[in-house]
Amino acid sequence: MNTHGFNSLHQYAVLLSGDSLEANDELKQIAIDFSNTESFFFRDHGQMRLLRETILPELIIKTVTLKL
């Protein structure tokens, strides 16, 4: 946002919602910045087991409990 010299989030949002080359380039850069090209997490059996056996079940229980 600051790279473009904007003083407010609204100005930045206007850029992103536009149909210009600059908006397209900025959206591509955001996608790159938020992408994770590291796949080690998904290949680590210990982390996946923790996710599958502990973290996800706890999140599911919390979600179901909140909906009741």
Secondary structure as UniProt FT lines:
FT   HELIX           2..4
FT   HELIX           9..17
FT   HELIX           21..34
FT   HELIX           40..43
FT   HELIX           45..50
FT   HELIX           51..55
FT   HELIX           56..67
//
